[in-house]
Amino acid sequence: MKHIILGNGPAGVVAAEALRQAAPADDILLVGSEPEPPYSRMAIPYLLEGNIDEAGTYLRKSEGHFESMCIRQKQGRAVAVNTEKRTILFDDGRFEDFDRLLIATGSHPVRPPIPGIDLPEVQTCWTLADARAITERAKPGSRVVQLGAGFIGCIIMEALVKRGVDLTVVEMGDRLVPRMMTPAAGGMIRRWVESKGIRVRTGAGVECIEAGSSSPLIVALTTGEHLACDLLIVAAGVAPNVAFLEGTDVHVAKGVLVDDGMQTSVPGIYAAGDVAEAPDLFSGRHLVAAIQPNAADQARIAALNMACRDGAQRARMKGVLAINVLDSLGMISSSFGEWQGVKDGDGVELADEANGRYLSLQFQGDVLIGATAIGWTQHIGILRGLIQSKTRLGEWKARLLASPTRFVEAYIACQRPAS
């Protein structure tokens, strides 16, 4: 059989390697749209900080790794898929046929429709090419405005600070990382980064961007404020790469809809990683969980099912668990599952900002379904384990509502076999 994997990020690479183990004699073609070897976007902040060089971002360090596994590689971008003929048209005008297809095309940065967004001093931070452009412009003392303080935005803040820039962060939400942190936790993170010299504007958007007379750019905010800067970095979110599937029978919502075997609406076509919209662990509703561990898990499941000659779905995901772990200039925060809580659920919140700690636990019945934490770095795995295993807490639920910091005790107690 011939397998094509579109996308050579973490999901694509893990899938190719797992597929080679499961199907030693099959033909595997791994396709990437960028000229560099497969690399991790999550390593780009370390590159900006100067902690690693570009080779340090590569997913596989040994030369000839993919050749040694008989995994063919191609640089190109898919522009159309014919699901009946089982062919893919690439941007170079060439076709490739396939028996099984994995869509692991990831996401692209969103550029809001703001006047001036295409000026040369406006930059996204998503590719190695972006990193080179930022390195060129973000010199010590440079005035940098960052649009967006979500997950990606908060990751690159530390790199920018270490480069010695004068940084202002603009976020449309009412707090930092509004899509992964409670209001109290987001407020704590804001005050922490402001203490490190970063200016933060929340509840503000960018109205327009213009070339300045005394500075490269003038950024006009919806609040009426005007910011002079040398560089504007757009970190306003990402969207799955699905345009090439238009007109096909592959069902697409926000991302590519898949079942618990990572198969799409078309048999033999799978999706994994940032582009996949898979069933949630608790609600069953589909969501895109754009994190690298999730991408790897989905890729392995997809690869095992792609290797099945009879088209059977033998490997299954138990459900996607939303996981976010963030380092904001040394303040470690995390959120898991239904961290916002659910209707008719119970929750408890405890804040100790003086000691850099915060904890929110959310329950449905006697099951912990979501958590938000700051400063509990040694116990992140326990919180995740309680949620992912859907552990029945019994009498421990009431104890946690009264004293949420006892979750480690609850975990140990609930793992013991009944006597």
C-alpha positions as CSV (number, residue, x, y, z in Angstrom):
1,M,0.0,0.0,0.0
2,K,1.0,3.6,-0.6
3,H,0.6,6.0,2.3
4,I,0.8,9.8,1.9
5,I,1.3,12.0,5.0
6,L,0.5,15.6,4.4
7,G,2.5,17.6,6.9
8,N,5.9,16.9,8.5
9,G,5.4,18.5,11.9
10,P,5.2,16.4,15.1
11,A,2.0,14.6,14.0
12,G,3.3,13.7,10.6
13,V,6.7,12.6,11.8
14,V,5.3,10.4,14.6
15,A,2.8,8.9,12.2
16,A,5.4,8.1,9.5
17,E,7.6,6.3,12.1
18,A,4.7,4.4,13.7
19,L,3.4,3.4,10.2
20,R,6.8,2.1,9.2
21,Q,6.9,-0.1,12.3
22,A,3.4,-1.4,11.7
23,A,3.8,-1.8,7.9
24,P,7.5,-2.6,7.2
25,A,7.0,-3.1,3.4
26,D,4.5,-0.3,2.6
27,D,5.4,2.9,0.6
28,I,5.4,6.0,2.8
29,L,5.7,9.6,1.5
30,L,6.1,12.4,4.0
31,V,5.2,15.8,2.6
32,G,6.2,19.2,4.1
33,S,5.5,22.6,2.7
34,E,8.7,24.4,4.0
35,P,12.2,24.0,2.8
36,E,13.7,23.1,6.2
37,P,13.8,19.5,7.6
38,P,10.9,18.6,9.9
39,Y,11.0,20.9,13.0
40,S,9.0,21.8,16.1
41,R,7.3,25.2,16.1
42,M,7.3,25.1,19.9
43,A,11.1,25.3,19.8
44,I,11.1,28.7,18.0
45,P,11.0,30.7,21.3
46,Y,14.2,29.0,22.4
47,L,15.7,29.9,19.0
48,L,14.7,33.5,19.5
49,E,16.3,33.5,22.9
50,G,19.5,32.2,21.4
51,N,19.5,29.0,23.5
52,I,19.6,26.8,20.4
53,D,20.4,27.2,16.7
54,E,18.0,26.2,13.9
55,A,19.2,22.7,13.9
56,G,18.1,22.5,17.5
57,T,14.5,22.9,16.4
58,Y,14.7,19.8,14.2
59,L,12.5,16.9,15.3
60,R,15.0,14.3,14.4
61,K,18.7,15.2,14.8
62,S,20.5,12.3,13.1
63,E,21.3,12.8,9.4
64,G,19.6,10.4,7.1
65,H,17.0,9.4,9.8
66,F,14.0,9.2,7.4
67,E,16.1,7.6,4.6
68,S,17.2,4.9,7.0
69,M,13.5,4.1,7.7
70,C,12.7,4.1,3.9
71,I,10.4,7.1,4.4
72,R,10.4,9.2,1.3
73,Q,10.1,13.0,1.6
74,K,8.7,15.6,-0.7
75,Q,8.6,19.4,-0.4
76,G,5.3,20.7,-1.6
77,R,1.8,22.0,-0.7
78,A,-1.4,20.1,-1.5
79,V,-3.9,22.3,-3.4
80,A,-6.6,19.7,-4.2
81,V,-7.6,16.1,-3.3
82,N,-9.7,13.8,-5.4
83,T,-11.2,11.3,-2.9
84,E,-12.6,9.0,-5.7
85,K,-9.4,8.7,-7.8
86,R,-7.3,8.8,-4.6
87,T,-5.0,11.5,-6.0
88,I,-3.5,14.7,-4.6
89,L,-2.6,17.7,-6.8
90,F,0.4,19.7,-5.5
91,D,1.4,23.3,-6.1
92,D,4.1,22.2,-8.6
93,G,1.4,20.8,-10.8
94,R,2.2,17.2,-10.1
95,F,-0.1,14.5,-8.9
96,E,0.5,11.7,-6.3
97,D,-1.8,8.7,-5.9
98,F,-2.4,7.1,-2.5
99,D,-4.2,4.2,-0.9
100,R,-4.2,5.8,2.6
101,L,-3.9,9.5,3.4
102,L,-3.1,11.2,6.6
103,I,-3.9,14.9,6.8
104,A,-1.5,16.4,9.3
105,T,-1.2,19.9,7.7
106,G,-1.4,21.8,11.0
107,S,-2.4,25.4,11.3
108,H,-1.5,28.8,10.0
109,P,-1.4,32.1,11.9
110,V,-4.4,34.3,11.6
111,R,-3.9,37.8,10.2
112,P,-6.8,40.0,11.3
113,P,-8.3,42.3,8.5
114,I,-6.6,45.4,9.9
115,P,-5.5,48.2,7.6
116,G,-1.7,48.1,7.4
117,I,-1.4,44.4,8.4
118,D,0.8,43.7,5.4
119,L,3.5,46.3,6.1
120,P,7.0,44.8,6.2
121,E,7.5,45.6,9.9
122,V,4.4,43.5,10.8
123,Q,5.4,39.9,11.5
124,T,3.9,36.6,12.6
125,C,5.8,34.1,14.7
126,W,5.1,30.6,13.3
127,T,7.8,29.5,11.0
128,L,11.6,29.5,11.0
129,A,11.4,32.1,8.3
130,D,9.3,34.2,10.7
131,A,11.9,33.7,13.4
132,R,14.7,34.9,11.1
133,A,12.7,38.1,10.4
134,I,12.0,38.7,14.1
135,T,15.7,38.2,15.0
136,E,16.6,40.8,12.4
137,R,14.3,43.4,13.7
138,A,14.0,42.7,17.5
139,K,17.3,44.2,18.6
140,P,18.0,45.3,22.2
141,G,16.0,48.5,22.8
142,S,13.7,48.0,19.9
143,R,10.1,49.0,20.5
144,V,7.9,45.9,19.9
145,V,4.1,45.7,20.1
146,Q,2.7,42.2,20.3
147,L,-0.9,41.7,19.2
148,G,-2.4,38.8,21.2
149,A,-1.7,37.3,24.6
150,G,-3.0,33.8,24.1
151,F,-1.0,30.6,24.3
152,I,1.4,31.5,21.5
153,G,1.7,35.1,22.5
154,C,2.6,34.2,26.1
155,I,5.2,31.7,24.9
156,I,7.1,34.3,22.9
157,M,7.0,37.0,25.5
158,E,9.9,35.6,27.4
159,A,12.0,35.3,24.3
160,L,11.4,38.9,23.4
161,V,12.2,40.1,26.9
162,K,15.5,38.2,26.8
163,R,16.3,39.9,23.6
164,G,16.1,43.2,25.5
165,V,13.2,44.8,23.6
166,D,10.8,47.3,24.9
167,L,7.6,45.3,24.8
168,T,3.9,46.2,24.9
169,V,1.3,43.4,24.7
170,V,-2.2,44.2,23.3
171,E,-5.0,41.6,24.0
172,M,-8.7,41.9,23.0
173,G,-9.8,39.7,25.9
174,D,-10.3,40.9,29.5
175,R,-7.2,39.0,30.7
176,L,-4.1,37.2,29.4
177,V,-4.7,33.7,27.9
178,P,-8.5,34.1,28.1
179,R,-9.1,30.8,26.3
180,M,-7.1,28.7,28.8
181,M,-7.2,30.6,32.1
182,T,-9.9,31.7,34.6
183,P,-10.3,35.4,35.2
184,A,-8.4,35.2,38.5
185,A,-5.5,33.2,37.0
186,G,-5.3,35.4,33.9
187,G,-5.1,38.4,36.2
188,M,-2.3,36.9,38.2
189,I,-0.3,36.2,35.1
190,R,-0.9,39.8,33.9
191,R,0.4,41.3,37.1
192,W,3.4,38.9,37.0
193,V,4.5,39.9,33.5
194,E,3.9,43.6,34.3
195,S,6.3,43.2,37.2
196,K,8.9,42.0,34.7
197,G,8.6,45.3,32.7
198,I,6.1,44.4,30.1
199,R,3.3,46.8,29.4
200,V,-0.1,45.1,29.0
201,R,-3.3,46.5,27.4
202,T,-6.3,44.3,27.7
203,G,-9.8,44.9,26.3
204,A,-8.0,46.6,23.3
205,G,-7.8,45.8,19.6
206,V,-5.7,47.3,16.8
207,E,-7.7,49.7,14.6
208,C,-5.1,50.4,12.0
209,I,-1.3,50.2,11.4
210,E,0.5,53.1,9.6
211,A,4.0,54.0,8.7
212,G,5.3,56.6,11.1
213,S,7.4,59.7,10.5
214,S,9.7,59.2,13.5
215,S,9.2,55.4,13.8
216,P,8.6,52.6,11.4
217,L,5.1,52.0,12.7
218,I,2.3,53.7,14.5
219,V,-0.3,51.3,15.9
220,A,-3.7,52.8,16.6
221,L,-5.7,50.9,19.3
222,T,-9.4,50.8,19.6
223,T,-9.0,52.6,23.0
224,G,-7.7,55.7,21.2
225,E,-4.1,55.1,22.2
226,H,-1.3,55.3,19.6
227,L,1.8,53.2,20.0
228,A,5.1,53.9,18.1
229,C,7.1,50.8,17.4
230,D,9.8,49.2,15.3
231,L,8.1,45.9,15.0
232,L,4.5,44.5,15.4
233,I,4.2,40.8,16.1
234,V,0.8,39.3,15.3
235,A,0.0,36.4,17.7
236,A,-3.8,36.6,17.2
237,G,-4.4,32.8,17.0
238,V,-4.2,30.1,14.4
239,A,-6.6,28.3,12.1
240,P,-6.3,24.8,10.6
241,N,-5.0,24.3,7.1
242,V,-8.0,22.8,5.3
243,A,-8.5,25.0,2.2
244,F,-7.2,22.2,-0.1
245,L,-10.1,20.0,1.0
246,E,-12.7,22.3,-0.4
247,G,-15.1,20.5,-2.7
248,T,-14.3,17.0,-1.3
249,D,-16.4,14.6,0.7
250,V,-14.1,15.2,3.7
251,H,-16.2,16.9,6.4
252,V,-14.7,20.0,7.8
253,A,-16.0,22.2,10.6
254,K,-13.3,24.2,12.4
255,G,-10.9,21.4,11.6
256,V,-11.2,18.1,9.9
257,L,-13.8,16.0,11.6
258,V,-12.6,12.6,12.7
259,D,-13.9,9.6,14.7
260,D,-12.2,7.9,17.6
261,G,-10.0,6.0,15.2
262,M,-8.9,9.4,13.6
263,Q,-10.7,8.5,10.4
264,T,-12.5,11.2,8.5
265,S,-15.9,11.0,6.8
266,V,-14.0,9.3,3.8
267,P,-12.8,5.8,4.5
268,G,-9.0,5.5,4.2
269,I,-8.4,9.2,4.9
270,Y,-7.3,10.2,8.4
271,A,-6.4,13.4,10.2
272,A,-4.2,14.1,13.3
273,G,-2.7,17.1,15.1
274,D,-3.7,20.7,14.9
275,V,-5.9,20.2,11.9
276,A,-8.0,17.4,13.4
277,E,-11.3,18.0,15.2
278,A,-11.8,15.0,17.4
279,P,-14.3,13.9,20.1
280,D,-13.8,15.4,23.6
281,L,-13.1,13.1,26.5
282,F,-16.0,14.3,28.6
283,S,-18.7,15.8,26.4
284,G,-18.1,13.9,23.2
285,R,-18.4,17.1,21.2
286,H,-15.7,17.7,18.6
287,L,-12.8,20.1,19.3
288,V,-9.4,21.0,18.0
289,A,-6.8,20.5,20.8
290,A,-3.7,22.0,19.3
291,I,-0.9,20.7,21.5
292,Q,2.1,18.5,20.7
293,P,1.4,15.5,23.0
294,N,-2.1,15.3,21.6
295,A,-0.8,15.4,18.1
296,A,1.6,12.5,18.8
297,D,-1.2,10.4,20.4
298,Q,-3.6,11.0,17.5
299,A,-0.8,10.3,15.0
300,R,0.0,6.9,16.5
301,I,-3.7,5.9,16.5
302,A,-4.1,7.0,12.8
303,A,-1.0,5.2,11.8
304,L,-2.1,1.9,13.3
305,N,-5.4,2.1,11.6
306,M,-3.8,3.1,8.2
307,A,-1.7,0.0,8.4
308,C,-4.7,-2.3,8.6
309,R,-5.1,-4.1,5.2
310,D,-8.8,-4.7,5.7
311,G,-9.6,-1.1,6.6
312,A,-10.6,-2.1,10.2
313,Q,-10.4,0.5,12.9
314,R,-8.5,-1.4,15.6
315,A,-6.9,1.5,17.5
316,R,-9.1,4.0,19.3
317,M,-8.7,7.3,21.2
318,K,-10.5,7.5,24.5
319,G,-11.2,11.1,23.8
320,V,-9.3,14.3,23.5
321,L,-8.3,16.0,26.8
322,A,-7.7,19.7,26.5
323,I,-4.3,20.3,28.1
324,N,-2.4,23.6,28.3
325,V,0.9,24.2,30.2
326,L,2.5,27.6,29.9
327,D,5.6,29.3,31.2
328,S,5.1,33.0,31.4
329,L,8.5,34.5,32.4
330,G,8.9,31.8,35.1
331,M,5.3,31.6,36.2
332,I,4.1,28.1,35.3
333,S,0.4,27.8,34.7
334,S,-1.8,24.9,33.5
335,S,-5.4,24.1,32.6
336,F,-7.0,20.7,31.9
337,G,-10.3,19.4,30.6
338,E,-13.4,21.4,31.3
339,W,-11.5,24.1,33.3
340,Q,-14.3,26.6,32.9
341,G,-16.7,24.2,34.6
342,V,-20.0,22.9,33.3
343,K,-23.7,23.6,34.0
344,D,-24.9,22.1,37.2
345,G,-21.3,21.2,38.2
346,D,-19.5,22.2,41.3
347,G,-16.2,24.2,41.7
348,V,-13.8,25.6,44.1
349,E,-11.1,28.3,43.7
350,L,-8.2,29.2,45.9
351,A,-5.7,32.0,45.3
352,D,-2.5,32.7,47.1
353,E,-0.9,35.4,44.9
354,A,1.7,36.4,47.5
355,N,3.2,32.9,47.1
356,G,2.5,32.6,43.4
357,R,-0.1,29.9,43.7
358,Y,-3.6,29.5,42.4
359,L,-5.9,26.5,42.1
360,S,-9.4,25.9,40.6
361,L,-11.1,22.5,40.5
362,Q,-14.3,21.7,38.6
363,F,-16.5,18.7,39.2
364,Q,-19.4,16.9,37.6
365,G,-20.9,14.6,40.1
366,D,-18.0,13.1,42.0
367,V,-15.6,13.3,39.1
368,L,-12.9,16.0,38.6
369,I,-13.4,17.2,35.0
370,G,-11.3,20.3,34.9
371,A,-8.6,22.2,36.7
372,T,-6.6,25.5,36.5
373,A,-3.4,25.8,38.4
374,I,-0.5,28.2,38.9
375,G,2.6,27.3,40.8
376,W,1.8,23.6,41.3
377,T,4.5,22.4,38.8
378,Q,5.3,19.2,40.7
379,H,1.8,18.0,40.7
380,I,0.6,18.7,37.1
381,G,0.7,15.0,36.3
382,I,-1.6,14.2,39.2
383,L,-4.2,16.7,38.2
384,R,-4.1,15.4,34.7
385,G,-4.3,11.8,35.9
386,L,-7.4,12.4,38.1
387,I,-9.2,14.1,35.2
388,Q,-8.1,11.8,32.3
389,S,-8.9,8.6,34.3
390,K,-12.4,10.0,35.3
391,T,-11.7,8.8,38.8
392,R,-14.7,8.5,41.1
393,L,-13.8,10.6,44.1
394,G,-16.6,9.6,46.4
395,E,-16.2,11.2,49.8
396,W,-13.1,12.9,48.6
397,K,-15.1,15.4,46.5
398,A,-16.4,17.1,49.6
399,R,-12.9,17.2,51.1
400,L,-11.6,18.8,48.0
401,L,-14.3,21.4,47.9
402,A,-13.4,22.3,51.5
403,S,-9.6,22.1,50.9
404,P,-8.7,21.9,47.2
405,T,-4.9,21.6,47.8
406,R,-5.4,18.0,49.1
407,F,-5.8,16.7,45.5
408,V,-2.6,14.7,45.9
409,E,-4.0,12.9,48.9
410,A,-7.2,12.3,47.0
411,Y,-5.3,10.8,44.1
412,I,-3.4,8.4,46.3
413,A,-6.5,7.4,48.3
414,C,-8.6,6.7,45.2
415,Q,-5.9,4.6,43.6
416,R,-5.9,2.1,46.4
417,P,-7.8,-1.1,45.8
418,A,-10.9,-1.5,47.9
419,S,-10.2,-3.7,51.0
